[in-house]
Amino acid sequence: MAKRGHNEVQESLQELTRIFRPKDPRKFVKDYIRKYRITGGYEDELTVIVERELMRINSSAS
């Protein structure tokens, strides 16, 4: 995945995580990949991004 494209995907996913605050990060990422037609093989990496963002949201809310 190109560097610029990767950053756009990462930023988009972080923003959507802040908006929707998903309960199941893996399902959220699967839906995101299908909806935005992301190339396969990035599911684990994107799931980690969502989990990190959720931890950041939860720690700042406390």
CHARMM internal coordinates of N, CA and C (Angstrom, degrees):
IC EDIT
DIST 1 N 1 CA 1.4475
DIST 1 CA 1 C 1.5292
ANGL 1 N 1 CA 1 C 107.23
DIST 1 C 2 N 1.2903
ANGL 1 CA 1 C 2 N 116.23
DIHE 1 N 1 CA 1 C 2 N 136.95
DIST 2 N 2 CA 1.4662
ANGL 1 C 2 N 2 CA 121.04
DIHE 1 CA 1 C 2 N 2 CA -178.51
DIST 2 CA 2 C 1.5349
ANGL 2 N 2 CA 2 C 109.98
DIHE 1 C 2 N 2 CA 2 C -65.81
DIST 2 C 3 N 1.3252
ANGL 2 CA 2 C 3 N 115.08
DIHE 2 N 2 CA 2 C 3 N 149.50
DIST 3 N 3 CA 1.4660
ANGL 2 C 3 N 3 CA 120.70
DIHE 2 CA 2 C 3 N 3 CA -177.66
DIST 3 CA 3 C 1.5285
ANGL 3 N 3 CA 3 C 111.57
DIHE 2 C 3 N 3 CA 3 C -57.57
DIST 3 C 4 N 1.3239
ANGL 3 CA 3 C 4 N 116.26
DIHE 3 N 3 CA 3 C 4 N -48.81
DIST 4 N 4 CA 1.4678
ANGL 3 C 4 N 4 CA 120.30
DIHE 3 CA 3 C 4 N 4 CA -178.14
DIST 4 CA 4 C 1.5209
ANGL 4 N 4 CA 4 C 110.27
DIHE 3 C 4 N 4 CA 4 C -63.69
DIST 4 C 5 N 1.3119
ANGL 4 CA 4 C 5 N 117.00
DIHE 4 N 4 CA 4 C 5 N -44.83
DIST 5 N 5 CA 1.4574
ANGL 4 C 5 N 5 CA 121.05
DIHE 4 CA 4 C 5 N 5 CA 179.29
DIST 5 CA 5 C 1.5126
ANGL 5 N 5 CA 5 C 112.03
DIHE 4 C 5 N 5 CA 5 C -63.72
DIST 5 C 6 N 1.3131
ANGL 5 CA 5 C 6 N 115.66
DIHE 5 N 5 CA 5 C 6 N -38.04
DIST 6 N 6 CA 1.4610
ANGL 5 C 6 N 6 CA 120.75
DIHE 5 CA 5 C 6 N 6 CA 179.80
DIST 6 CA 6 C 1.5298
ANGL 6 N 6 CA 6 C 110.14
DIHE 5 C 6 N 6 CA 6 C -63.18
DIST 6 C 7 N 1.3207
ANGL 6 CA 6 C 7 N 116.73
DIHE 6 N 6 CA 6 C 7 N -44.48
DIST 7 N 7 CA 1.4641
ANGL 6 C 7 N 7 CA 120.35
DIHE 6 CA 6 C 7 N 7 CA 179.32
DIST 7 CA 7 C 1.5157
ANGL 7 N 7 CA 7 C 111.26
DIHE 6 C 7 N 7 CA 7 C -62.98
DIST 7 C 8 N 1.3211
ANGL 7 CA 7 C 8 N 117.33
DIHE 7 N 7 CA 7 C 8 N -39.68
DIST 8 N 8 CA 1.4618
ANGL 7 C 8 N 8 CA 120.84
DIHE 7 CA 7 C 8 N 8 CA 178.98
DIST 8 CA 8 C 1.5195
ANGL 8 N 8 CA 8 C 110.72
DIHE 7 C 8 N 8 CA 8 C -64.39
DIST 8 C 9 N 1.3257
ANGL 8 CA 8 C 9 N 116.87
DIHE 8 N 8 CA 8 C 9 N -42.20
DIST 9 N 9 CA 1.4616
ANGL 8 C 9 N 9 CA 120.85
DIHE 8 CA 8 C 9 N 9 CA 178.50
DIST 9 CA 9 C 1.5184
ANGL 9 N 9 CA 9 C 110.08
DIHE 8 C 9 N 9 CA 9 C -64.66
DIST 9 C 10 N 1.3219
ANGL 9 CA 9 C 10 N 116.85
DIHE 9 N 9 CA 9 C 10 N -45.47
DIST 10 N 10 CA 1.4618
ANGL 9 C 10 N 10 CA 121.60
DIHE 9 CA 9 C 10 N 10 CA -179.77
DIST 10 CA 10 C 1.5227
ANGL 10 N 10 CA 10 C 111.29
DIHE 9 C 10 N 10 CA 10 C -61.20
DIST 10 C 11 N 1.3156
ANGL 10 CA 10 C 11 N 117.55
DIHE 10 N 10 CA 10 C 11 N -46.95
DIST 11 N 11 CA 1.4674
ANGL 10 C 11 N 11 CA 121.20
DIHE 10 CA 10 C 11 N 11 CA 179.87
DIST 11 CA 11 C 1.5238
ANGL 11 N 11 CA 11 C 111.38
DIHE 10 C 11 N 11 CA 11 C -64.56
DIST 11 C 12 N 1.3130
ANGL 11 CA 11 C 12 N 116.97
DIHE 11 N 11 CA 11 C 12 N -40.46
DIST 12 N 12 CA 1.4548
ANGL 11 C 12 N 12 CA 121.43
DIHE 11 CA 11 C 12 N 12 CA 178.30
DIST 12 CA 12 C 1.5276
ANGL 12 N 12 CA 12 C 110.67
DIHE 11 C 12 N 12 CA 12 C -63.04
DIST 12 C 13 N 1.3218
ANGL 12 CA 12 C 13 N 115.81
DIHE 12 N 12 CA 12 C 13 N -45.24
DIST 13 N 13 CA 1.4576
ANGL 12 C 13 N 13 CA 120.31
DIHE 12 CA 12 C 13 N 13 CA -179.85
DIST 13 CA 13 C 1.5262
ANGL 13 N 13 CA 13 C 111.30
DIHE 12 C 13 N 13 CA 13 C -64.58
DIST 13 C 14 N 1.3187
ANGL 13 CA 13 C 14 N 117.30
DIHE 13 N 13 CA 13 C 14 N -39.71
DIST 14 N 14 CA 1.4633
ANGL 13 C 14 N 14 CA 120.40
DIHE 13 CA 13 C 14 N 14 CA 177.68
DIST 14 CA 14 C 1.5269
ANGL 14 N 14 CA 14 C 110.60
DIHE 13 C 14 N 14 CA 14 C -63.48
DIST 14 C 15 N 1.3148
ANGL 14 CA 14 C 15 N 116.79
DIHE 14 N 14 CA 14 C 15 N -42.98
DIST 15 N 15 CA 1.4655
ANGL 14 C 15 N 15 CA 120.85
DIHE 14 CA 14 C 15 N 15 CA 179.93
DIST 15 CA 15 C 1.5267
ANGL 15 N 15 CA 15 C 110.98
DIHE 14 C 15 N 15 CA 15 C -64.12
DIST 15 C 16 N 1.3298
ANGL 15 CA 15 C 16 N 117.10
DIHE 15 N 15 CA 15 C 16 N -44.03
DIST 16 N 16 CA 1.4609
ANGL 15 C 16 N 16 CA 120.51
DIHE 15 CA 15 C 16 N 16 CA 178.69
DIST 16 CA 16 C 1.5278
ANGL 16 N 16 CA 16 C 110.84
DIHE 15 C 16 N 16 CA 16 C -65.23
DIST 16 C 17 N 1.3157
ANGL 16 CA 16 C 17 N 117.34
DIHE 16 N 16 CA 16 C 17 N -34.12
DIST 17 N 17 CA 1.4614
ANGL 16 C 17 N 17 CA 120.82
DIHE 16 CA 16 C 17 N 17 CA 177.04
DIST 17 CA 17 C 1.5201
ANGL 17 N 17 CA 17 C 110.19
DIHE 16 C 17 N 17 CA 17 C -64.66
DIST 17 C 18 N 1.3309
ANGL 17 CA 17 C 18 N 116.80
DIHE 17 N 17 CA 17 C 18 N -42.27
DIST 18 N 18 CA 1.4731
ANGL 17 C 18 N 18 CA 120.46
DIHE 17 CA 17 C 18 N 18 CA 178.29
DIST 18 CA 18 C 1.5219
ANGL 18 N 18 CA 18 C 110.78
DIHE 17 C 18 N 18 CA 18 C -63.37
DIST 18 C 19 N 1.3234
ANGL 18 CA 18 C 19 N 116.79
DIHE 18 N 18 CA 18 C 19 N -37.27
DIST 19 N 19 CA 1.4662
ANGL 18 C 19 N 19 CA 120.76
DIHE 18 CA 18 C 19 N 19 CA -177.80
DIST 19 CA 19 C 1.5300
ANGL 19 N 19 CA 19 C 111.19
DIHE 18 C 19 N 19 CA 19 C -73.02
DIST 19 C 20 N 1.3416
ANGL 19 CA 19 C 20 N 116.86
DIHE 19 N 19 CA 19 C 20 N -51.23
DIST 20 N 20 CA 1.4629
ANGL 19 C 20 N 20 CA 121.07
DIHE 19 CA 19 C 20 N 20 CA -171.37
DIST 20 CA 20 C 1.5222
ANGL 20 N 20 CA 20 C 114.55
DIHE 19 C 20 N 20 CA 20 C -91.94
DIST 20 C 21 N 1.3309
ANGL 20 CA 20 C 21 N 118.67
DIHE 20 N 20 CA 20 C 21 N -22.88
DIST 21 N 21 CA 1.4646
ANGL 20 C 21 N 21 CA 123.51
DIHE 20 CA 20 C 21 N 21 CA -177.97
DIST 21 CA 21 C 1.5290
ANGL 21 N 21 CA 21 C 111.63
DIHE 20 C 21 N 21 CA 21 C 43.37
DIST 21 C 22 N 1.3234
ANGL 21 CA 21 C 22 N 116.58
DIHE 21 N 21 CA 21 C 22 N 67.78
DIST 22 N 22 CA 1.4721
ANGL 21 C 22 N 22 CA 120.55
DIHE 21 CA 21 C 22 N 22 CA -174.14
DIST 22 CA 22 C 1.5279
ANGL 22 N 22 CA 22 C 112.65
DIHE 21 C 22 N 22 CA 22 C -66.04
DIST 22 C 23 N 1.3203
ANGL 22 CA 22 C 23 N 115.93
DIHE 22 N 22 CA 22 C 23 N 146.69
DIST 23 N 23 CA 1.4712
ANGL 22 C 23 N 23 CA 121.58
DIHE 22 CA 22 C 23 N 23 CA 176.96
DIST 23 CA 23 C 1.5296
ANGL 23 N 23 CA 23 C 110.33
DIHE 22 C 23 N 23 CA 23 C -80.44
DIST 23 C 24 N 1.3318
ANGL 23 CA 23 C 24 N 117.15
DIHE 23 N 23 CA 23 C 24 N -32.45
DIST 24 N 24 CA 1.4612
ANGL 23 C 24 N 24 CA 122.29
DIHE 23 CA 23 C 24 N 24 CA -178.47
DIST 24 CA 24 C 1.5371
ANGL 24 N 24 CA 24 C 109.02
DIHE 23 C 24 N 24 CA 24 C -119.72
DIST 24 C 25 N 1.3341
ANGL 24 CA 24 C 25 N 117.32
DIHE 24 N 24 CA 24 C 25 N 96.42
DIST 25 N 25 CA 1.4752
ANGL 24 C 25 N 25 CA 120.47
DIHE 24 CA 24 C 25 N 25 CA -177.17
DIST 25 CA 25 C 1.5247
ANGL 25 N 25 CA 25 C 113.72
DIHE 24 C 25 N 25 CA 25 C -57.53
DIST 25 C 26 N 1.3370
ANGL 25 CA 25 C 26 N 118.65
DIHE 25 N 25 CA 25 C 26 N -38.73
DIST 26 N 26 CA 1.4644
ANGL 25 C 26 N 26 CA 121.16
DIHE 25 CA 25 C 26 N 26 CA -177.57
DIST 26 CA 26 C 1.5298
ANGL 26 N 26 CA 26 C 110.82
DIHE 25 C 26 N 26 CA 26 C -64.69
DIST 26 C 27 N 1.3235
ANGL 26 CA 26 C 27 N 117.31
DIHE 26 N 26 CA 26 C 27 N -44.39
DIST 27 N 27 CA 1.4731
ANGL 26 C 27 N 27 CA 120.79
DIHE 26 CA 26 C 27 N 27 CA 178.45
DIST 27 CA 27 C 1.5265
ANGL 27 N 27 CA 27 C 110.16
DIHE 26 C 27 N 27 CA 27 C -65.48
DIST 27 C 28 N 1.3123
ANGL 27 CA 27 C 28 N 116.80
DIHE 27 N 27 CA 27 C 28 N -40.02
DIST 28 N 28 CA 1.4600
ANGL 27 C 28 N 28 CA 122.03
DIHE 27 CA 27 C 28 N 28 CA 178.45
DIST 28 CA 28 C 1.5279
ANGL 28 N 28 CA 28 C 110.41
DIHE 27 C 28 N 28 CA 28 C -59.36
DIST 28 C 29 N 1.3306
ANGL 28 CA 28 C 29 N 116.37
DIHE 28 N 28 CA 28 C 29 N -44.74
DIST 29 N 29 CA 1.4676
ANGL 28 C 29 N 29 CA 121.26
DIHE 28 CA 28 C 29 N 29 CA 179.68
DIST 29 CA 29 C 1.5341
ANGL 29 N 29 CA 29 C 110.50
DIHE 28 C 29 N 29 CA 29 C -66.94
DIST 29 C 30 N 1.3147
ANGL 29 CA 29 C 30 N 117.89
DIHE 29 N 29 CA 29 C 30 N -40.88
DIST 30 N 30 CA 1.4699
ANGL 29 C 30 N 30 CA 120.42
DIHE 29 CA 29 C 30 N 30 CA 178.56
DIST 30 CA 30 C 1.5292
ANGL 30 N 30 CA 30 C 110.63
DIHE 29 C 30 N 30 CA 30 C -60.32
DIST 30 C 31 N 1.3258
ANGL 30 CA 30 C 31 N 116.32
DIHE 30 N 30 CA 30 C 31 N -44.02
DIST 31 N 31 CA 1.4676
ANGL 30 C 31 N 31 CA 120.47
DIHE 30 CA 30 C 31 N 31 CA 177.77
DIST 31 CA 31 C 1.5185
ANGL 31 N 31 CA 31 C 111.06
DIHE 30 C 31 N 31 CA 31 C -63.95
DIST 31 C 32 N 1.3341
ANGL 31 CA 31 C 32 N 116.71
DIHE 31 N 31 CA 31 C 32 N -40.23
DIST 32 N 32 CA 1.4701
ANGL 31 C 32 N 32 CA 122.24
DIHE 31 CA 31 C 32 N 32 CA 179.44
DIST 32 CA 32 C 1.5307
ANGL 32 N 32 CA 32 C 110.47
DIHE 31 C 32 N 32 CA 32 C -63.10
DIST 32 C 33 N 1.3332
ANGL 32 CA 32 C 33 N 116.31
DIHE 32 N 32 CA 32 C 33 N -46.33
DIST 33 N 33 CA 1.4689
ANGL 32 C 33 N 33 CA 121.43
DIHE 32 CA 32 C 33 N 33 CA -179.86
DIST 33 CA 33 C 1.5223
ANGL 33 N 33 CA 33 C 110.46
DIHE 32 C 33 N 33 CA 33 C -60.89
DIST 33 C 34 N 1.3218
ANGL 33 CA 33 C 34 N 116.31
DIHE 33 N 33 CA 33 C 34 N -44.57
DIST 34 N 34 CA 1.4720
ANGL 33 C 34 N 34 CA 119.95
DIHE 33 CA 33 C 34 N 34 CA -179.52
DIST 34 CA 34 C 1.5306
ANGL 34 N 34 CA 34 C 111.43
DIHE 33 C 34 N 34 CA 34 C -66.77
DIST 34 C 35 N 1.3232
ANGL 34 CA 34 C 35 N 116.65
DIHE 34 N 34 CA 34 C 35 N -44.37
DIST 35 N 35 CA 1.4640
ANGL 34 C 35 N 35 CA 120.65
DIHE 34 CA 34 C 35 N 35 CA -176.54
DIST 35 CA 35 C 1.5254
ANGL 35 N 35 CA 35 C 112.24
DIHE 34 C 35 N 35 CA 35 C -66.23
DIST 35 C 36 N 1.3350
ANGL 35 CA 35 C 36 N 116.85
DIHE 35 N 35 CA 35 C 36 N -42.91
DIST 36 N 36 CA 1.4594
ANGL 35 C 36 N 36 CA 120.64
DIHE 35 CA 35 C 36 N 36 CA -175.23
DIST 36 CA 36 C 1.5257
ANGL 36 N 36 CA 36 C 113.51
DIHE 35 C 36 N 36 CA 36 C -100.22
DIST 36 C 37 N 1.3433
ANGL 36 CA 36 C 37 N 115.95
DIHE 36 N 36 CA 36 C 37 N 7.85
DIST 37 N 37 CA 1.4706
ANGL 36 C 37 N 37 CA 122.37
DIHE 36 CA 36 C 37 N 37 CA 175.15
DIST 37 CA 37 C 1.5238
ANGL 37 N 37 CA 37 C 113.05
DIHE 36 C 37 N 37 CA 37 C 53.98
DIST 37 C 38 N 1.3116
ANGL 37 CA 37 C 38 N 115.83
DIHE 37 N 37 CA 37 C 38 N 50.89
DIST 38 N 38 CA 1.4576
ANGL 37 C 38 N 38 CA 122.69
DIHE 37 CA 37 C 38 N 38 CA 177.61
DIST 38 CA 38 C 1.5210
ANGL 38 N 38 CA 38 C 107.79
DIHE 37 C 38 N 38 CA 38 C -77.42
DIST 38 C 39 N 1.3265
ANGL 38 CA 38 C 39 N 116.69
DIHE 38 N 38 CA 38 C 39 N 141.46
DIST 39 N 39 CA 1.4526
ANGL 38 C 39 N 39 CA 122.25
DIHE 38 CA 38 C 39 N 39 CA 178.91
DIST 39 CA 39 C 1.5182
ANGL 39 N 39 CA 39 C 109.74
DIHE 38 C 39 N 39 CA 39 C -59.81
DIST 39 C 40 N 1.3259
ANGL 39 CA 39 C 40 N 116.81
DIHE 39 N 39 CA 39 C 40 N 142.04
DIST 40 N 40 CA 1.4606
ANGL 39 C 40 N 40 CA 121.91
DIHE 39 CA 39 C 40 N 40 CA -179.37
DIST 40 CA 40 C 1.5160
ANGL 40 N 40 CA 40 C 112.42
DIHE 39 C 40 N 40 CA 40 C -63.44
DIST 40 C 41 N 1.3225
ANGL 40 CA 40 C 41 N 115.34
DIHE 40 N 40 CA 40 C 41 N 160.43
DIST 41 N 41 CA 1.4495
ANGL 40 C 41 N 41 CA 121.12
DIHE 40 CA 40 C 41 N 41 CA 177.16
DIST 41 CA 41 C 1.5162
ANGL 41 N 41 CA 41 C 114.44
DIHE 40 C 41 N 41 CA 41 C 96.30
DIST 41 C 42 N 1.3046
ANGL 41 CA 41 C 42 N 118.48
DIHE 41 N 41 CA 41 C 42 N -2.63
DIST 42 N 42 CA 1.4618
ANGL 41 C 42 N 42 CA 121.43
DIHE 41 CA 41 C 42 N 42 CA -178.02
DIST 42 CA 42 C 1.5213
ANGL 42 N 42 CA 42 C 112.60
DIHE 41 C 42 N 42 CA 42 C -108.21
DIST 42 C 43 N 1.3161
ANGL 42 CA 42 C 43 N 116.49
DIHE 42 N 42 CA 42 C 43 N 5.28
DIST 43 N 43 CA 1.4600
ANGL 42 C 43 N 43 CA 120.42
DIHE 42 CA 42 C 43 N 43 CA -174.11
DIST 43 CA 43 C 1.5301
ANGL 43 N 43 CA 43 C 112.28
DIHE 42 C 43 N 43 CA 43 C -59.49
DIST 43 C 44 N 1.3305
ANGL 43 CA 43 C 44 N 117.83
DIHE 43 N 43 CA 43 C 44 N -46.03
DIST 44 N 44 CA 1.4633
ANGL 43 C 44 N 44 CA 120.50
DIHE 43 CA 43 C 44 N 44 CA -178.67
DIST 44 CA 44 C 1.5227
ANGL 44 N 44 CA 44 C 111.51
DIHE 43 C 44 N 44 CA 44 C -63.86
DIST 44 C 45 N 1.3220
ANGL 44 CA 44 C 45 N 116.47
DIHE 44 N 44 CA 44 C 45 N -44.32
DIST 45 N 45 CA 1.4639
ANGL 44 C 45 N 45 CA 121.14
DIHE 44 CA 44 C 45 N 45 CA -179.80
DIST 45 CA 45 C 1.5265
ANGL 45 N 45 CA 45 C 110.99
DIHE 44 C 45 N 45 CA 45 C -62.12
DIST 45 C 46 N 1.3227
ANGL 45 CA 45 C 46 N 116.97
DIHE 45 N 45 CA 45 C 46 N -43.49
DIST 46 N 46 CA 1.4611
ANGL 45 C 46 N 46 CA 121.08
DIHE 45 CA 45 C 46 N 46 CA -179.75
DIST 46 CA 46 C 1.5285
ANGL 46 N 46 CA 46 C 111.46
DIHE 45 C 46 N 46 CA 46 C -69.45
DIST 46 C 47 N 1.3259
ANGL 46 CA 46 C 47 N 116.96
DIHE 46 N 46 CA 46 C 47 N -34.68
DIST 47 N 47 CA 1.4654
ANGL 46 C 47 N 47 CA 120.53
DIHE 46 CA 46 C 47 N 47 CA 177.47
DIST 47 CA 47 C 1.5266
ANGL 47 N 47 CA 47 C 110.20
DIHE 46 C 47 N 47 CA 47 C -63.67
DIST 47 C 48 N 1.3220
ANGL 47 CA 47 C 48 N 117.01
DIHE 47 N 47 CA 47 C 48 N -39.97
DIST 48 N 48 CA 1.4651
ANGL 47 C 48 N 48 CA 120.86
DIHE 47 CA 47 C 48 N 48 CA 177.89
DIST 48 CA 48 C 1.5283
ANGL 48 N 48 CA 48 C 110.01
DIHE 47 C 48 N 48 CA 48 C -62.90
DIST 48 C 49 N 1.3174
ANGL 48 CA 48 C 49 N 117.22
DIHE 48 N 48 CA 48 C 49 N -39.66
DIST 49 N 49 CA 1.4689
ANGL 48 C 49 N 49 CA 121.25
DIHE 48 CA 48 C 49 N 49 CA 178.49
DIST 49 CA 49 C 1.5314
ANGL 49 N 49 CA 49 C 110.06
DIHE 48 C 49 N 49 CA 49 C -61.21
DIST 49 C 50 N 1.3302
ANGL 49 CA 49 C 50 N 116.48
DIHE 49 N 49 CA 49 C 50 N -45.30
DIST 50 N 50 CA 1.4682
ANGL 49 C 50 N 50 CA 120.80
DIHE 49 CA 49 C 50 N 50 CA 179.87
DIST 50 CA 50 C 1.5274
ANGL 50 N 50 CA 50 C 110.36
DIHE 49 C 50 N 50 CA 50 C -64.20
DIST 50 C 51 N 1.3349
ANGL 50 CA 50 C 51 N 117.36
DIHE 50 N 50 CA 50 C 51 N -44.77
DIST 51 N 51 CA 1.4619
ANGL 50 C 51 N 51 CA 120.44
DIHE 50 CA 50 C 51 N 51 CA -179.48
DIST 51 CA 51 C 1.5287
ANGL 51 N 51 CA 51 C 111.08
DIHE 50 C 51 N 51 CA 51 C -62.36
DIST 51 C 52 N 1.3333
ANGL 51 CA 51 C 52 N 117.10
DIHE 51 N 51 CA 51 C 52 N -41.75
DIST 52 N 52 CA 1.4732
ANGL 51 C 52 N 52 CA 121.07
DIHE 51 CA 51 C 52 N 52 CA 178.24
DIST 52 CA 52 C 1.5226
ANGL 52 N 52 CA 52 C 111.18
DIHE 51 C 52 N 52 CA 52 C -62.42
DIST 52 C 53 N 1.3272
ANGL 52 CA 52 C 53 N 115.68
DIHE 52 N 52 CA 52 C 53 N -43.51
DIST 53 N 53 CA 1.4659
ANGL 52 C 53 N 53 CA 120.29
DIHE 52 CA 52 C 53 N 53 CA -179.54
DIST 53 CA 53 C 1.5302
ANGL 53 N 53 CA 53 C 110.28
DIHE 52 C 53 N 53 CA 53 C -64.26
DIST 53 C 54 N 1.3231
ANGL 53 CA 53 C 54 N 117.68
DIHE 53 N 53 CA 53 C 54 N -41.19
DIST 54 N 54 CA 1.4659
ANGL 53 C 54 N 54 CA 121.19
DIHE 53 CA 53 C 54 N 54 CA 178.11
DIST 54 CA 54 C 1.5271
ANGL 54 N 54 CA 54 C 111.21
DIHE 53 C 54 N 54 CA 54 C -64.00
DIST 54 C 55 N 1.3468
ANGL 54 CA 54 C 55 N 117.08
DIHE 54 N 54 CA 54 C 55 N -39.48
DIST 55 N 55 CA 1.4691
ANGL 54 C 55 N 55 CA 119.44
DIHE 54 CA 54 C 55 N 55 CA 177.32
DIST 55 CA 55 C 1.5259
ANGL 55 N 55 CA 55 C 110.08
DIHE 54 C 55 N 55 CA 55 C -65.29
DIST 55 C 56 N 1.3151
ANGL 55 CA 55 C 56 N 117.33
DIHE 55 N 55 CA 55 C 56 N -39.29
DIST 56 N 56 CA 1.4662
ANGL 55 C 56 N 56 CA 121.12
DIHE 55 CA 55 C 56 N 56 CA 178.85
DIST 56 CA 56 C 1.5255
ANGL 56 N 56 CA 56 C 110.66
DIHE 55 C 56 N 56 CA 56 C -64.48
DIST 56 C 57 N 1.3194
ANGL 56 CA 56 C 57 N 116.77
DIHE 56 N 56 CA 56 C 57 N -42.08
DIST 57 N 57 CA 1.4667
ANGL 56 C 57 N 57 CA 121.26
DIHE 56 CA 56 C 57 N 57 CA 178.59
DIST 57 CA 57 C 1.5326
ANGL 57 N 57 CA 57 C 109.99
DIHE 56 C 57 N 57 CA 57 C -62.87
DIST 57 C 58 N 1.3241
ANGL 57 CA 57 C 58 N 115.94
DIHE 57 N 57 CA 57 C 58 N -46.41
DIST 58 N 58 CA 1.4671
ANGL 57 C 58 N 58 CA 120.43
DIHE 57 CA 57 C 58 N 58 CA -177.69
DIST 58 CA 58 C 1.5294
ANGL 58 N 58 CA 58 C 112.36
DIHE 57 C 58 N 58 CA 58 C -66.45
DIST 58 C 59 N 1.3230
ANGL 58 CA 58 C 59 N 117.09
DIHE 58 N 58 CA 58 C 59 N -36.79
DIST 59 N 59 CA 1.4646
ANGL 58 C 59 N 59 CA 119.43
DIHE 58 CA 58 C 59 N 59 CA -179.89
DIST 59 CA 59 C 1.5210
ANGL 59 N 59 CA 59 C 112.25
DIHE 58 C 59 N 59 CA 59 C -72.74
DIST 59 C 60 N 1.3209
ANGL 59 CA 59 C 60 N 117.50
DIHE 59 N 59 CA 59 C 60 N -31.88
DIST 60 N 60 CA 1.4665
ANGL 59 C 60 N 60 CA 120.24
DIHE 59 CA 59 C 60 N 60 CA 178.91
DIST 60 CA 60 C 1.5324
ANGL 60 N 60 CA 60 C 111.22
DIHE 59 C 60 N 60 CA 60 C -79.56
DIST 60 C 61 N 1.3268
ANGL 60 CA 60 C 61 N 117.56
DIHE 60 N 60 CA 60 C 61 N -22.12
DIST 61 N 61 CA 1.4543
ANGL 60 C 61 N 61 CA 121.42
DIHE 60 CA 60 C 61 N 61 CA 179.99
DIST 61 CA 61 C 1.5269
ANGL 61 N 61 CA 61 C 111.53
DIHE 60 C 61 N 61 CA 61 C -80.93
DIST 61 C 62 N 1.3121
ANGL 61 CA 61 C 62 N 117.12
DIHE 61 N 61 CA 61 C 62 N -20.14
DIST 62 N 62 CA 1.4749
ANGL 61 C 62 N 62 CA 120.85
DIHE 61 CA 61 C 62 N 62 CA -177.07
DIST 62 CA 62 C 1.5058
ANGL 62 N 62 CA 62 C 112.72
DIHE 61 C 62 N 62 CA 62 C -75.90
END
COOR INIT
IC SEED 1 N 1 CA 1 C
IC BUILD
